[in-house]
């Protein structure tokens, strides 16, 4: 929601209020109420913003860039470990989706697939097989499969996040350039450790967002040329 509300700080206020309500919730019904309130509030604010923009300019703002985040589970789940990467991208007008969510991990490892969470993990193993057909430890194979899934969904870019020099993720990082060539999608690997500085990290995120924007414009131009050629051929 951050790139869609115009003022990203508005999203943070809604998120903090949702956290406060969750902390006070004493039943499953109260949790569901909080989730529904958060979702509905964000949707209403986005709809109101788009309506105002349409009234002012006669058009709706273009869809924001979409970037998928893949990598080692703790690094991409914990905002401190990732240097608040999702928030930084959101403030830059980028919509972020992750390959791993806590519910998906619980569904696979704790519930043994009995109940899948958001973004089930089992599918990644199948998608990874052409590039990495076996388990290499950690979430290396899932990282490769997630890169393929995001590429097939035609996101505008993929960021691979890993801690220190995590061996399974290094194996995955060596394979990602081939996926990038096969699907023509920008990918970037970022390593987070005790020497990582926020300023340098932010600069790389901004540069990658610019690259993803250019790649999107190139793809759009190619598609437009193809449509024009098909129209001419049809005539």
URHUSUL-V868036 format. One record per residue. N is the residue number from 1. RES is the residue in three letters. SS is DSSP state (a for helix, b for strand, c for the rest). PHI is phi in whole degrees, 0 to 359 (999 if undefined). Layout:
n->N res->RES ss->SS phi->PHI
n->N res->RES ss->SS phi->PHI
This chain:
n->1 res->UNK ss->c phi->999
n->2 res->UNK ss->a phi->306
n->3 res->UNK ss->a phi->286
n->4 res->UNK ss->a phi->260
n->5 res->UNK ss->c phi->270
n->6 res->UNK ss->c phi->81
n->7 res->UNK ss->c phi->258
n->8 res->UNK ss->a phi->301
n->9 res->UNK ss->a phi->299
n->10 res->UNK ss->a phi->295
n->11 res->UNK ss->a phi->297
n->12 res->UNK ss->a phi->297
n->13 res->UNK ss->a phi->297
n->14 res->UNK ss->a phi->296
n->15 res->UNK ss->a phi->296
n->16 res->UNK ss->a phi->294
n->17 res->UNK ss->a phi->295
n->18 res->UNK ss->a phi->296
n->19 res->UNK ss->a phi->298
n->20 res->UNK ss->a phi->297
n->21 res->UNK ss->a phi->293
n->22 res->UNK ss->a phi->296
n->23 res->UNK ss->a phi->297
n->24 res->UNK ss->a phi->269
n->25 res->UNK ss->c phi->292
n->26 res->UNK ss->c phi->241
n->27 res->UNK ss->c phi->206
n->28 res->UNK ss->a phi->298
n->29 res->UNK ss->a phi->299
n->30 res->UNK ss->a phi->293
n->31 res->UNK ss->a phi->296
n->32 res->UNK ss->a phi->296
n->33 res->UNK ss->a phi->299
n->34 res->UNK ss->a phi->295
n->35 res->UNK ss->a phi->299
n->36 res->UNK ss->a phi->296
n->37 res->UNK ss->a phi->299
n->38 res->UNK ss->a phi->298
n->39 res->UNK ss->a phi->299
n->40 res->UNK ss->a phi->292
n->41 res->UNK ss->a phi->297
n->42 res->UNK ss->a phi->296
n->43 res->UNK ss->a phi->298
n->44 res->UNK ss->a phi->296
n->45 res->UNK ss->a phi->295
n->46 res->UNK ss->a phi->295
n->47 res->UNK ss->a phi->298
n->48 res->UNK ss->a phi->295
n->49 res->UNK ss->a phi->295
n->50 res->UNK ss->a phi->295
n->51 res->UNK ss->a phi->295
n->52 res->UNK ss->a phi->295
n->53 res->UNK ss->a phi->296
n->54 res->UNK ss->a phi->295
n->55 res->UNK ss->a phi->294
n->56 res->UNK ss->a phi->284
n->57 res->UNK ss->a phi->247
n->58 res->UNK ss->c phi->76
n->59 res->UNK ss->c phi->206
n->60 res->UNK ss->c phi->257
n->61 res->UNK ss->c phi->304
n->62 res->UNK ss->c phi->300
n->63 res->UNK ss->c phi->300
n->64 res->UNK ss->c phi->292
n->65 res->UNK ss->b phi->301
n->66 res->UNK ss->b phi->241
n->67 res->UNK ss->b phi->235
n->68 res->UNK ss->b phi->265
n->69 res->UNK ss->b phi->248
n->70 res->UNK ss->b phi->234
n->71 res->UNK ss->b phi->138
n->72 res->UNK ss->c phi->292
n->73 res->UNK ss->a phi->300
n->74 res->UNK ss->a phi->293
n->75 res->UNK ss->a phi->295
n->76 res->UNK ss->a phi->274
n->77 res->UNK ss->a phi->274
n->78 res->UNK ss->c phi->267
n->79 res->UNK ss->c phi->301
n->80 res->UNK ss->c phi->295
n->81 res->UNK ss->c phi->295
n->82 res->UNK ss->c phi->267
n->83 res->UNK ss->c phi->56
n->84 res->UNK ss->c phi->54
n->85 res->UNK ss->a phi->299
n->86 res->UNK ss->a phi->299
n->87 res->UNK ss->a phi->296
n->88 res->UNK ss->a phi->299
n->89 res->UNK ss->a phi->295
n->90 res->UNK ss->a phi->299
n->91 res->UNK ss->a phi->292
n->92 res->UNK ss->c phi->271
n->93 res->UNK ss->c phi->88
n->94 res->UNK ss->b phi->250
n->95 res->UNK ss->b phi->274
n->96 res->UNK ss->b phi->244
n->97 res->UNK ss->b phi->228
n->98 res->UNK ss->b phi->253
n->99 res->UNK ss->c phi->280
n->100 res->UNK ss->c phi->234
n->101 res->UNK ss->c phi->232
n->102 res->UNK ss->a phi->302
n->103 res->UNK ss->a phi->296
n->104 res->UNK ss->a phi->294
n->105 res->UNK ss->a phi->294
n->106 res->UNK ss->a phi->297
n->107 res->UNK ss->a phi->300
n->108 res->UNK ss->a phi->277
n->109 res->UNK ss->a phi->267
n->110 res->UNK ss->a phi->263
n->111 res->UNK ss->c phi->271
n->112 res->UNK ss->c phi->54
n->113 res->UNK ss->c phi->79
n->114 res->UNK ss->c phi->299
n->115 res->UNK ss->c phi->220
n->116 res->UNK ss->c phi->274
n->117 res->UNK ss->c phi->266
n->118 res->UNK ss->c phi->294
n->119 res->UNK ss->c phi->59
n->120 res->UNK ss->c phi->303
n->121 res->UNK ss->c phi->271
n->122 res->UNK ss->a phi->301
n->123 res->UNK ss->a phi->297
n->124 res->UNK ss->a phi->295
n->125 res->UNK ss->a phi->300
n->126 res->UNK ss->a phi->294
n->127 res->UNK ss->a phi->294
n->128 res->UNK ss->a phi->280
n->129 res->UNK ss->c phi->306
n->130 res->UNK ss->c phi->297
n->131 res->UNK ss->c phi->252
n->132 res->UNK ss->c phi->216
n->133 res->UNK ss->c phi->278
n->134 res->UNK ss->c phi->218
n->135 res->UNK ss->c phi->289
n->136 res->UNK ss->c phi->239
n->137 res->UNK ss->c phi->98
n->138 res->UNK ss->c phi->54
n->139 res->UNK ss->c phi->242
n->140 res->UNK ss->a phi->301
n->141 res->UNK ss->a phi->293
n->142 res->UNK ss->a phi->294
n->143 res->UNK ss->a phi->298
n->144 res->UNK ss->a phi->296
n->145 res->UNK ss->a phi->297
n->146 res->UNK ss->a phi->294
n->147 res->UNK ss->a phi->298
n->148 res->UNK ss->a phi->295
n->149 res->UNK ss->a phi->297
n->150 res->UNK ss->a phi->298
n->151 res->UNK ss->a phi->297
n->152 res->UNK ss->a phi->292
n->153 res->UNK ss->c phi->280
n->154 res->UNK ss->c phi->59
n->155 res->UNK ss->c phi->291
n->156 res->UNK ss->c phi->275
n->157 res->UNK ss->b phi->184
n->158 res->UNK ss->b phi->228
n->159 res->UNK ss->b phi->249
n->160 res->UNK ss->b phi->259
n->161 res->UNK ss->b phi->244
n->162 res->UNK ss->b phi->218
n->163 res->UNK ss->b phi->268
n->164 res->UNK ss->c phi->48
n->165 res->UNK ss->c phi->230
n->166 res->UNK ss->c phi->304
n->167 res->UNK ss->a phi->301
n->168 res->UNK ss->a phi->301
n->169 res->UNK ss->a phi->287
n->170 res->UNK ss->a phi->293
n->171 res->UNK ss->a phi->299
n->172 res->UNK ss->a phi->298
n->173 res->UNK ss->a phi->299
n->174 res->UNK ss->a phi->289
n->175 res->UNK ss->a phi->268
n->176 res->UNK ss->a phi->303
n->177 res->UNK ss->a phi->302
n->178 res->UNK ss->a phi->292
n->179 res->UNK ss->a phi->296
n->180 res->UNK ss->a phi->299
n->181 res->UNK ss->a phi->292
n->182 res->UNK ss->a phi->293
n->183 res->UNK ss->a phi->250
n->184 res->UNK ss->c phi->63
n->185 res->UNK ss->c phi->236
n->186 res->UNK ss->b phi->296
n->187 res->UNK ss->b phi->224
n->188 res->UNK ss->b phi->218
n->189 res->UNK ss->b phi->256
n->190 res->UNK ss->b phi->238
n->191 res->UNK ss->b phi->258
n->192 res->UNK ss->b phi->249
n->193 res->UNK ss->c phi->212
n->194 res->UNK ss->c phi->291
n->195 res->UNK ss->c phi->262
n->196 res->UNK ss->c phi->288
n->197 res->UNK ss->c phi->258
n->198 res->UNK ss->a phi->297
n->199 res->UNK ss->a phi->297
n->200 res->UNK ss->a phi->295
n->201 res->UNK ss->a phi->298
n->202 res->UNK ss->a phi->297
n->203 res->UNK ss->a phi->299
n->204 res->UNK ss->a phi->292
n->205 res->UNK ss->a phi->296
n->206 res->UNK ss->a phi->296
n->207 res->UNK ss->a phi->295
n->208 res->UNK ss->a phi->292
n->209 res->UNK ss->a phi->298
n->210 res->UNK ss->a phi->297
n->211 res->UNK ss->a phi->297
n->212 res->UNK ss->a phi->296
n->213 res->UNK ss->a phi->296
n->214 res->UNK ss->a phi->296
n->215 res->UNK ss->a phi->297
n->216 res->UNK ss->a phi->297
n->217 res->UNK ss->a phi->296
n->218 res->UNK ss->a phi->296
n->219 res->UNK ss->a phi->296
n->220 res->UNK ss->a phi->296
n->221 res->UNK ss->a phi->296
n->222 res->UNK ss->a phi->296
n->223 res->UNK ss->a phi->297
n->224 res->UNK ss->a phi->297
n->225 res->UNK ss->a phi->295
n->226 res->UNK ss->a phi->296
n->227 res->UNK ss->a phi->296
n->228 res->UNK ss->a phi->296
n->229 res->UNK ss->a phi->297
n->230 res->UNK ss->a phi->293
n->231 res->UNK ss->a phi->295
n->232 res->UNK ss->a phi->296
n->233 res->UNK ss->a phi->297
n->234 res->UNK ss->a phi->292
n->235 res->UNK ss->c phi->290
